[in-house]
Amino acid sequence: MNIGRTPLIIFLVAVFEVGNAFAKSAPTLPNSYDGFAPSARSMAMGSAGVGLAGADRDSFFYNPAGVADFQGSFLSANLIFLRTSNASPAEVALYDPSGQGLTSAYFVKDSGSFFWQALSDNVVLTDNSRSQISIGRIGFSVSKKGSNGISQGITLSYLYGKIGYTYDDPVAGNQADIISGNGFALDYSFLFPVSKNLNFGISLKNILAFMFWNNGYNAEQLPLTSIAGFGYNDKGFSAALDWNKKYYRFGDLKEDSVNIGLEQYLTDFLCVRAGIESDLDFIFDDMTYTCGLGFKIKKIQIDIAGQREKILNQDSYKAAVSVSAGM
């Protein structure tokens, strides 16, 4: 080793460590990157679906391997048109970062899909700060079914975000930052046939996922999410049972949930849906309940959904509508 270079190396390492010591954590929440049901159909089914097959069109979100059998093309957009709660807006923003308005749009063709999805659109207030958070993703999914019947899927997403952050600095007083971020996420999933109409799915989300914020804020590693569950499809009836585990990197939000969803086509025109989401305590009053209807007119489908959940023991409601078209 060149002894003459040693002081320079020590100096550079010291500068790097000092920079890290003074870098700031981005004012995001543990669940800022979770996302939520990509359509009124999936919302109505309790946000369950990792094991559903049969060309399931919402699979880009739950399990991209589920579109391995899809034939043709499909276009969909989802709108959350109602949000109301007995909890305060500040409390709602902490536990449900989803916004209102257009929240997702996606195009499925054959065994792949291209999508846009809003992940967060909320305002977080503390005693000495205010953060207006907007995070979304654009990406694509591809899947392939092997000769043994096992399907594999992969999703690659580009992440983007902006945060308006105002806070009180003990020395400098009131401060304001505009923070922009870009990143990426990689997901991988499997779908295993158990019997003729029953499948078992596994989805690993954010296997490799980072968000890089500017303006002196640290990069963030997104929380890993693992989902495993069964899906059943037969003659217009679908049922899904998921176990969802999130590995948050900070905060005290509950990380486990069980999601159950049912769908039944009563006629070629009308179907009904219902679902439940619960933590592992299975307290009925604390569960999230969902329901919805689907209307199919030739290649056009209109889905509506409602959701009731508890936020800090206060009733909160959400409603969404999706419009989809086969092409």
N, C-alpha and C positions, 0 to 999 in steps of 0.2 A: 504493500500500500504506500502511496506517495504521502509522506508525512506532511509535506507542504500544503496539501489539500485538506488536511484534517480540520483545521479551524474553519475553513469555508463550509465544509459539510456540516459541522456542528452548528454553525450559524444558520444555515438553511433549514435544518431540522428544527432548530429553536423557533425560527420565524413561523414555520408551518404549525408547530404545536401552539404557539401563542395565538395564531389566527384561529385555530379550532377552539381555543379556550374562550375567545371573545365572540365567536359566531353565535347567532341567535337561532332558537328553534322557531320554525314557522308556526303561526297562530292557528293551526288546524286542530280538528278534533280527532279522537281515535277512530270514529266511524265516517270520517270525511270521504273515504274512498270506497265505502261499501257498495254504493249503488242500491237499487231497489227494483221491484218488479218491473220488467221491461214492457209489460202490456197489461191491459185490463183483464185479459184472460188469466195470466199468471198471478196477478194480484188477487183475483177472485178465488184462485185455487191455493191460497195460503202461501204463496211464493215457494211452492214445492214443484220439483220437476227434474231432478238430476237423473232419475231412472226412466223417464218417459222416452219412448222411441216412436216408431211409426211416423217418421218425418215430422217430428214435433218442431214447430216453427219458432218457439221461444228458446231453443236449445243454445243459441249463441251465448246466452247469459248463464244458464245453469250447467249445461254440458254440451259443448259443440259436437261431441261424438254422436249426439242424438239426431243430427241431420244427415248422417251417412246414407240413409235410404231415401232422402228427399229427391223428388223428380220435378222438374219445372222451375218456376220462379214465383216469388211472393214478396210483396211490399207492404210494410206496416208502419204506422205512426201512433204514438200514445200521448194522451193529454190528461194531466191531473187538473180537474176543473173545480174542485172543492176541497178546502182544508179548513177545519174548525176544531177548536179544542177549548176545554174549560181550564186548561193550564195556560200560563202566560206565553206570549210569543217567544220570549227569551228561553223559557224552559223547553218549549217544543223544539226550538232550534238546536238544543244540545243533544236531544235524543232522536230526532228525526230530521236529518239535514236535507231531505228531499225538498225541492221547490214546488212551484205551481206553474202550470202552463205546459208547453211541449217538453217532454222528458226523454223521449227516445224515438228513433226512427231506424228501420233496418230493412235490408234487402237480402233475401235468401234465394240462392240459385243452385240447383242440384245439391252437391254435398258441401257447399260453402255459404258464407254470409258476410255481408259488409254492414257495419252499424255505427250509429252515433248514439251516445247516451250521456245525459247529465248525471253526475254523481253527487254533487252538492250545490245547493243554492240557498244559503241561509246567512243570518246575521247573528253573531255570538257576542253577548255582552257580559263583561265582568265588572268588578268594582272600579277598575281603572283602565279599561280598554274596550274597544269595539272592533270586531272583525267582520267584514262582509266577504264571504267566501263563495267563490264560484269555480267549480272543478268539473271537467267533463272528459270524455274519451272518444276516440275514433279508432276503429279497428276492423279486423277481419278474422274469420274463423274458417278452418278447413277440417275435413274429417275423412276417414277412410275405413271401410269395413274389410276385415281380413277373411281368409278362407275358413277360419274356425268360427266365424260369426261375431267375433269381438271387434268392436269399433273403437277407434282412437280419434281424438280431436285436439286441436291446438288453436289457441287464440293469441293474437299479438295486438296490443293496443298502444296507441299514442295518447299520452295524458297531457292535458293543458289546464292551466288554472290562473286565476288572478285573485288577489286579496287586497282589499282596502283596509288598512290597519291604523288605528289611532290609539295612542296610549300615553300615560303619564310616566315620564322618566324622572327618577328621584333627583337627578342633577340638572338635566336640560329642560325639564318641564314637559308641557304637552308636545307630543311628536306625532307625525303622520308618515306612513310608508305606503307606497304602492308596490306590491310584490307580485311578480310574474313567475310562473313555473312551467317547465316542460319535463316530460318523463316517458316511461314505457312500462309495460306489464306483459308478462308471459304466463299463460294458463295452459294446463294440460289435463286431459280427461279420458275416461274409458267408459264403455257401455258393454256389459256382459249379458248375453242371453241366458236366462235361467230355465225358462220353459217357452212354449209357443207364444204366449202373450205377456210373459213376465220378464223384466230386465232389471239388472242391478247396475247402478252407475256410481262412479267415483270422479269427482272433479277437484282439482287442486288449483286454486286461483292465487295469483300473485306469487308464483314460484320464484320468479325473478322480476322485481318491480321496484322502481325508484322514481321519485319526483325531485327535480333539481330546481330550487328556488333561487332567485337572484337577490340583489340588494343586501348581501351580507347574511342571508339566512341559510341554515343548514339544509342539506339534502335529506329527504325522508325515505326510509324503506317502508313500503306498504305492508300492512299486516297480511300474513298468510291466512287463507281461508280454505278449509277442507270440507267437502260435502259428500256424503254417501247416502244412498237410498235406493228404494225399489219403485218401479213404475209398472203399471198394468194397463194395457190397451186391448179392448175387444168390443167390436160392433157398436161404436158410438159411446162407449163407457171408458173413462180413464180414471185411474187412481194413482196418487203419488205419496210416498212417505220418505222424508229426508231427515237426516241428522246433520246439522250445520255447526261447525266449530270455527271460530275466529280467534286468531292469536294476536290480540291488540298489543302494541308496543308501549302503550302508556294508558293511563286512565283506569277506571273501575267499572266499565260497562260489562254486562253479562256477555259471555263469549259463546255459550251453547244455546241452541234452539232446536226444537223438533217441529217440522212443518208437514201438514197433511192437507192434501187437496183432492177434490172429487169433481168430475165432469160427466154429465149425462146428456146426450142428444135425445130429446123427446120426439122430435121430427127432424127431417132434413133442414128445416128452417130454424128451429129453436133448440137451444140447449141451456141447462142450468148448471151452476157451479157453486161450490162452497169450500171453505178451508179454515184451518186453525193453525196458529203459530204459538208455541209455548216454550218457556225455558224448562229446565229439568226439574223444577219444583212442581209443575203441573197444577198450579192454583187457578181454578176456573175464572175467578174474577180478574186475574192478571193476564189472561190469554188474549191474543189478537184474533178476532173473528172476521171472516171475509165471506162475501157472496157476490154473485153476478149472473148476468144473462148474456147469451150470444145469439145473434141473428144472422143467418146466412142467406143471401139472395144471389143465386148463381155464383159468381166468383168474388162477390163483395161480402165481407163479414164485418159486422159492427158488434163490439163487445163493450159492456159496461160493468163496473165493479164498485163495490163499497167496502170499506174497511173500518173496523172499530178497534182501537187499541187503548191501552192505559199508559199515560205519561205522568209519572209522579202521582199515581193514584187518581188521575183526572181523565175523564173520557175524552178521547180525541177521534176525529172522523176524517176520512179521506175518500174521495170518489174520483174515478178515472173512466175515460172512454178511449177505445182504440178503433181505428178504421184500417182494414186490411183488404188487399186485393190480390187474387191469383192472376198470373200473367202467362 
